[in-house]
Structure formats: C-alpha cells, structure tokens
C-alpha cells in the first residue's frame, strides 16, 4: 500500500491509496476465506467450493467489494496518520474499475479543519492572578490534619455536648414497646440531632453505668404514622462515655503523619505544597483568561460537522454522568421538566465554543511550527504507564496508532497554550 496526497484546496484534501496486483490478490484470498460459507455450488458442501468455481458461478467480481472494503478498513486510518491528515467528516471514496492481476488506486477526498491566521495571540494583556500563602493558611492546614487524627477515648466523667455515648435503649408508648424502638450498644453523638428532639439533651450529665428514663414526644410529621405526635419513654442504660481526643500539634504529630522529624519541617513542606498549588491555579486561570481574549478577538468559520460531533460526544458524557448518579436520562428530563431538544440547545453553545477554541489553539501551533517529537511522546507515555502500573511498550500497543496521534496532538496544543502564556503581559492586581 502506498498513500500520497494528490491535491489540497483550502480545507479539502484529495489523496490516493495505491495497491499492487499482489496486494489485491491477497485481499481477494482473504475475502474468499471469510465469505465462502455464503455460497453454494453444486457438487460441493457449503463453504468447500474453490474460489475459481464460485467466481465462475456467481461472477468474476464476486469478492471484489469485500476485498476492497477490507483494504480500506485497514489502510484508510493508516494513510491518514502517514500523510498527517485529520478529517472532520466521512470521506468521499472513488473506486476505479477493478481488473484482476493489475494494480489500482483508490481516490479519497476528505474535509480537514480550516487553516487560518490567528490574530493578536502574542502579547495578550490580562490581569495578574496570585494566591499567596500565609502562616494562617498553614496553621489551618495543620488544624485539618489534627481533626483527621481525632480519636474517641473513654472518659470517667459526666457526658458533655459533643461526646459519644454508647447506650442500650428500649422505647414504649403508653407502656407498649414499638417496632424499631429497641437497640443495644448504640453509639450516639450528643448534639448531633440524630435522635428525636429532646432525647440527646437528657443524656448530658450522665455517666457510664447510669440508667435514665428519657421522655420525648415524636414530631407531628414523624414518618411512622402510629408514632407521630405521641409521647414516648425510653429506658436508657449508659454503657460508656467517650470524648474526642485530638493529637497535640508537635514534633511527634509531624512524625506520625509525614516523613518529617520536626513540626517546623512539616510546616515548611505544607507551605511549599500550598504555594505550588496556588501557582498552578493562578497559571490555569491566567491561561483561561488569555484564551478567552483570543477567542473573542477572532472570527472563525467553524465547520458545522465538527460542532455536531462535539455535541454528540458531550451528550454521551452527560448521559454517563447521569447514570453514575443512579438516574436514567428519561428520569432527568422528568425531574427538570426539560426535553431532549432543550438539552441539545443548552449544550450546543458550549460545543461550538470548544470547537472554535480547539481550532484557534491548533492554528497557533501550526503558525509557530510546534509538534511532538518521539521523545516527548515517550516521556508522556512513561508518565501514563506509571499511573496505570503498565509497561510503556504494552501501553503503546494498547493505545494503537490513532490514540498515539491524539496524544501527540495534545502535546502540540499544550505547547501552543504555553507559548501564548509565556508571551502574555500580566497587569498588577
């Protein structure tokens, strides 16, 4: 197979995929092997007739279409990669009259993303963004770590608001026990509001071993109709009182939650990480602001087919998200009182914006001559392989040529965004 570009006019690219007589013959053999069971020839069991006899019986070109289709399935995507063509719609294919024993070429025409000169993408002026880290921010981070290290410990004192009481209880209304009103070894955080109003407050001041009759009134809107608005008595035994114990923030605390020996080392590392996160956040927001300015400053003839493809992809993503939340798309429409048409219209504007922004970034990359080298691709694959605990060669095999091309495109586009960021002018806040 040999592919070559024949003509390029604007966004339309014409190319040929050429085959030798031997390649065509091999494709015909494969087509025969895969489809011979479909043909019946007198004197032969189904699927056992020789190819020549089938061709004599059904016509010399009986396997031609299948052979060509198999060639295109394999070689069309490979040709796109080889020639560096990125189609945005289905190809137009012109297959010549085929003659066995002769070479031939299939003519293909595709539409590609538009190429245009992006205006004013260098020296874009935006407001500077920064997220400085204060000592108070670090202490707040330490406090969160301290909160995560909190544990419950048994205390020999009266229960206080915020303590956890381990209790046995048995409830009754008018002297009769009711379903769901009895339990043993139940842990109840006082002040949490998990029980009937007034229940938890009557346990404050009690110690382990105390027995108390807790008197409450079920709310009028209580879910069990037989108990709604009724007065109840719970016979409660306090088994244990436990209190939150927070670790002291010191060197020992630093050693327990990190690889550092001292609290000051932990503080310094926390501050460094927070500063890195703040810098990354500021960079991302600044890049978004720059891209937004370039987006607004450039008129682009966005192909409708690209918007439609992006829209369909976003709708599929949306449906997946809805399913992950335990709903069906039909339920979403009922709950929101929207129609499928409403959803499409709402998402279509975002789809248009994504496509236009992608085209702008791609053309900046083209104008600057950016690309992705094999070494850069290998580095990116190495990071991905480590993330998925795979060998790099295995990951490359799993991804395939098409996905590897998309990964190269991502690297190229990132270079374009980094370029406009590096050449932007940030005004003081």
N, C-alpha and C positions, 0 to 999 in steps of 0.2 A: 504494500500500500504506500502510495506517495501522495501527499497533500500539498497544494500550492495555491496561493492567492492569485486570482485572475484579474480582479478589478475591485477598486474601492471608490465609491462615490458617496461622499458625506457619511451617513451612518449605515449605508448599505454595503455589505461586503460579499463578493462572489468568489468562490473558490472551488477547486476540483479535488476529488478523491480518486486517484487513478489506481487501476488494478492490472496486473499481468494476466495472461491467459492461464498460467499455472494457479494463481491465486483464485481465479474464478472457478477453475475446475475443482479445486479443493473445497470451495464453498458449496458447489453443486453436490459433491460427495457427502458433505455433512448434511445438506438439506435432504438428500435421499435417505440417509440413515435415520434421520429424525422423523420423517413423514411417510416412510414406505408402508407402515401399517395401515395407512388410509386407502391404499389402492388394492384392487382385486384384479388379478389376471388369471384367466382360465389355465388350469394345469398346475397352479402354484397355490400353496396355502397363503393366507393373508399375511403380508409382511415379508414373504420369501421370494417374491419376484425380482429378478435382476433389474438394475436401473435402465438398461437399454430397452428391455421389453416394456417397462412401464412407459418410457418415453415414446416408444413406437405406438403403444396402445392409447395413451392419453395426450400425446403431442410432445414435440421435442423440447418445448419450453416449460414443461410442467413444473420443473424445480427452480426455474429462474427467479421468480418473485421471492420464494423462500430464501434462496441463496443470497440475493441482494439485500433482503431485509436483515439477514444475519450479519452480513458485512457492515452494513450501516450501523447496526446496534453497537458493534464493537468499535468501528473506526470513526464514526462521526464525532463522539466526545473526545477521542484521542486526537483527532485532527484539530479540534478547537483549541486544545491545550498546546499542541505543537505549533500552531500558527498564531497563538496568542489572541484568539478571537473570543469575545464574550457576548453571545447572542442574548437578546431580550425577548425574543418570541420564537415560535416554532419555525423551522427552516422551510424554504421552498426547495424541493428536490426535483431535478430533471434527470431521468434515467434514459440513456440512449437505447437504440435498438441493439439488443444483445446478440452476439454471434459466438457460438461455442468455439473455443480454440483461438480466440482473439482477445487482445487487451481492450479495455474500455475505461472511460472516466465518468464519474457521476458529478454533475454540476449542482452546486449548493449555493443558495442565496439566503443571507440572514441579515437582520437588522441589529445593529450594535448600539450601545449607549452613545448619546451625542457628545461630540467633542466641541468645546468652546473655550474662549479665553475668559478666565475668571477675573473680574475687576476688583481692584483695591483689597487684595488679600495680604499685602505686606504693610507693616507699619500701622496696623489697626489699633486705635486708641480705645482703651477700656478702663473702667475704674479698678484700681488695685484692691485685691482682697487678701486679708491675712487673718489668721486665727492664733494670736499669741497665747502661750500657756503660762498661767500664773501659779504661784505657790499654793494658792487656794484651790486651784484646779487639781493639783497633785494630791492635796490632802483629801479632797472629795473622792478621788480615785482610791486612795488608801482606805477611806471610810467604807466604800463599797466592797472592797476586798475583805475588810473586817466584818461587814454584815454577812458576807457569804460564808465566813468562817464561824458564824454564831452556832452554838450547840445548846441543847437543853440539858440542864443538870438538876438533879433532885435537891430540894431545899427543905429544911426543917423550920418552916415559919408559916405564917398565915398567907393564904393566896392573895395576890395583888392583881390589879388590872394588867393584862398583858402576859400573865403566867399561863401555863398549860396545866390543867387539872385532869388527871386520869380518874374516871368515875364509873361506878355502876349505877344504873337508874332504872326505876320501874314507875311508869305513869298510869294514873287512873282518873276516870271521870265518873263522879257520883259513886265512887267505890268500886267501879268496874274497870279492869285493865283493858286497854285498846291496842289494836294491831299497830306494830311499829313503835310502841312506847316503852320498850324494854331493851336494855343493852348492857353488856359488861365490858370493862376495860376500855371504855371510850375516852379518847384524848380530845379535850375541848379547850381551845384557846380563849381565855376570858377577855371579853371586849371585842371578839371577832364578829358578833351578831349572827353566828351560825345557828343558834337555837332560838326558840320562841322568845320574843321580847320579855325581859324581866328575869329570865332563867339564869343567865350568866352572872348578873349582878348579885344574886343571892348566894353565890359561892365565894364571893370575895370575903376574905377574913376567916375562911375555914382552913383547917389543917388536915394533913393526912390522917385518916382514921375517923374523922368527923362524919356523923350522919345528920342529914338535914332534909326536912320536907320542903321542897321548892313549890310554891304556889304561883301559878300563872294562868292567864286567860288567852285561849287561842284567838288569833285575829279573826275578824268577821269574814275576811276574804281568804281564809285558810283553804288550801286545796282539797282537804278531806272534808266533805260537807257535814259528816256526822260529828266533827270536832269543832267546826267553825263557830267562834263566839262562846265556846264552852269553857268553864273553869276546870282546871286540872291540878292534880297534886302529883309531884314526882318524888318518890322516896330515893334519895341520893346518898351514896357512900363515896367519900373522897378517898381514893386509894393512894394517890401520890400527888404532890405539887412540884412542878418543875418550872424553872425560870431560864430565860435566855442568858447565856454567858458568852459575851464577846471576847475574843482574844485581845490581849493588850498589844498595842502597836509598838513593837520594839524590835531589837535585832533578832530575837528568837522567832517573832512573827515573820520577818523578812526571810529567814531561813526556811520556814515551813511552807511558804507559798512561792518561793522563787529559788534561783540558783545563787543568790547573793548572800553574803555573810552578814552584812550590816544594813540597817534601815536606810542610811544615807545612800548607799549604793542602789537600793531598791527605788528610792525616791528619784535619784538621778536617771535611772533607766526608764521609769514611768514617764518622767518629763520628756526624755528623748523620744519615746514612742508617741506620746501625745503631740509633740512638735512635728514629727514625721507625718502623722495622720492629718494634722492641721494644714501642713504644707501641701499634702496630696489633695485634700479637699479644696484648698484655695486654687490649686492648679487646675483641677477639674472644672470648677466654677468659672474660672477665667477663660479656659478653652471654650466652654459653652457660650460665654458672652461674646467671644471673638467670632465663633462660628455663626452666632445669631446675627451679628452685624454684617458678615459677609453674605449670609443668606438673604437678608433684607436688601442688600445693595446689588444683587444680581438677578436679572430676569433669565429664567431658564425654560426652554421648551421641553417640558418633562413628558416623555412618552406615556400615553395612557396605559399601555400594556404593562409597563413597569409599576405604575400605581396600582393597577388591578392585581398584579401578582403579589405586591407588598400587602395589599388589603387582605387578600385571601390568607396569607401567612399570619397576619395579625389576628384575624378572626379565629384561625385554628389555635393560636396561642391563647386567646381569650377563652375559648371553649375548654381547653385543657385546664386553665386556672379555675374555671367554674367547677369542673369535675373534681379537682383536687379539694375543693371546699365542700364536696358532698352533694352538689346540685347537678341537675341536668339543665341544658340550655333552655328547654321549654319552661322549666320552673323559674329560671331567671327572668324570662320575658313576662311571666305571670306576676312575679313579685314586683318588678319595676314598671309594669304596665307599658313596656316597650314592644315594638315589633322588630323582626329581623331587619327590616328596611331602616328603622330608626338607628339600630346598632351600626349598620353599614355606613350610614351617613355620618354618624358620630366619629367613627374610626377613620373614614376615608381622608379627612383633612390631615390627620396625623400620618397616614400612609403617604400622602403627597409630600408632606414636609420631609419625611425620612428619605424618600427617593431623591428629592431635589438636593438635600444636604449631602447625600452619598455621591451624587453626580458632581457637585461642587468640589468635594474632597478629592475624588478620583481625578478630576481635571487639574487640580492644583498639583497633585502627584505627577501627572503627565507633563505639565508645563515645567516642573522642576527636575524632571528626569529621574524620579525616585523609582526604586524597585526593591525586590527582596532577593538577596543572594542565597545560595545553598547553605552557607554557613549560618546566616541569620535564621533560615528555616530550621536548620538542625538545632540551633540553640532554643528556639521556641518549642520544637518537638521534645527536646530534653526536659524542659520545664513541665510540659503536659504529661510526659511519661512518668516523671517523678510524682506528679499529682495523682495519677491513676495507678501507680505501682506497676508499671509495664516496662518492658524493654522498648527502647526507642525504635528499633527496627520492626518490632511487632506492631507498635502503634502506627508507624508509617504504612505498613501493609494493611492494617485495619481501615485506616482513613481512605486510602486509594488516591489516585491522581487528582480527581476532581476536588476532593476536600483539601488536599495539599495545596491546590491552586488557590482555593478560597483563603487558606491560612496565609499564603504569600500575599494575597490582596490585602488582608488585614494588616500585615506588617507594613506594606507600602502605604496604606492610608494613614496608619499611625505616624509614619514619617512626615506626611503632609501636615497633619494636625500639629505635631511637634514643631514643624518649621514655622507655621504661622504664629504659634505661641511664642517661639524664641524671638520672632521679629515684631511682636506686638509692643505697644507702648502703654505701660500701666500708669495711670494717673494716681496721685496720692489720694487717700480716702479723705 
